[in-house]
Amino acid sequence: QVQLVESGGGLVQPGGSLRLSCAASGTLFNIVTMDWYRQAPGKQRELVAAITSSGMTNYADSVKGRFTISKTNAKDTLYLQMNNLKPEDTAVYYCYAFVAVPRATYWGQGTQVTVSS
């Protein structure tokens, strides 16, 4: 079992920055990948950024060059540094973890990010 709790969301002006955190607890050593997803009102949930246990990263085209995903070596904290935020980044951001053995997926409860002047 893995528990995920996000924090760090809030209201920010366009061009501003936020750093999201995801505190993970439970059985962490089998986590293969940890991701950030987001869901805007009326839209499907989409992958924002992913990082594997070895540190390989992947980003959605819409956030490349602006967002950076990182994690602690113990996999107990996942981060998303968001710079040059745009109104279209407004969404609820979710932390996600995939465990290979036994196969399971886990989600956090989400944290709201609002980019507005």
Residue pairs with C-beta under 8 A, 6 or more apart in sequence:
1 26
1 27
1 106
2 24
2 25
2 26
2 27
2 28
2 31
2 97
2 99
2 104
2 106
3 24
3 25
3 26
3 106
4 22
4 23
4 24
4 95
4 96
4 97
4 106
4 107
4 108
5 22
5 23
5 95
5 108
5 109
6 20
6 21
6 22
6 93
6 94
6 95
6 108
6 109
6 110
6 111
7 20
7 21
7 22
7 23
7 111
8 18
8 19
8 20
8 21
8 111
9 18
9 20
9 93
9 111
9 112
9 113
10 18
10 112
10 113
10 114
11 114
11 116
12 18
12 85
12 113
12 114
12 115
13 115
13 116
13 117
14 85
14 86
14 87
14 115
14 116
14 117
15 84
15 85
16 85
16 115
17 81
17 82
17 83
17 84
17 85
18 82
18 85
18 113
19 79
19 80
19 81
19 82
20 36
20 79
20 80
20 82
20 93
20 95
20 111
20 113
21 77
21 78
21 79
22 34
22 36
22 77
22 78
22 79
22 80
22 95
22 108
23 76
23 77
24 31
24 34
24 75
24 76
24 77
24 78
24 95
24 97
25 76
27 99
28 74
28 75
28 76
29 75
30 99
30 100
30 101
31 53
31 75
31 97
31 98
31 99
32 52
32 53
32 98
32 99
32 100
33 50
33 51
33 52
33 53
33 97
33 98
34 50
34 51
34 71
34 75
34 78
34 95
34 96
34 97
34 98
35 47
35 48
35 49
35 50
35 51
35 95
35 96
35 97
35 98
36 47
36 48
36 49
36 50
36 69
36 78
36 80
36 93
36 94
36 95
36 96
37 45
37 46
37 47
37 48
37 93
37 94
37 96
38 45
38 46
38 48
38 89
38 91
38 92
38 93
38 94
38 113
39 45
39 46
39 91
39 92
39 94
39 110
40 88
40 90
40 91
40 92
43 91
45 94
46 60
47 60
48 59
48 60
48 63
48 67
48 80
48 93
49 57
49 58
49 59
49 60
49 63
49 67
49 68
49 69
49 80
50 57
50 58
50 59
50 69
51 57
51 58
51 69
51 70
51 71
51 78
53 75
55 71
57 69
59 67
59 69
62 88
63 82
63 89
66 82
66 83
66 84
66 85
67 80
67 81
67 82
67 83
68 79
68 80
68 81
68 83
69 78
69 79
69 80
69 81
70 78
70 79
70 81
71 77
71 78
71 79
78 95
80 93
82 89
82 113
85 113
85 115
86 115
87 115
87 116
88 115
89 113
89 115
90 113
90 114
90 115
90 116
91 112
91 113
92 110
92 111
92 112
92 113
93 110
93 111
93 112
93 113
94 107
94 108
94 109
94 110
95 107
95 108
96 105
96 106
96 107
96 108
97 105
97 106
98 104
98 105
99 105
99 106
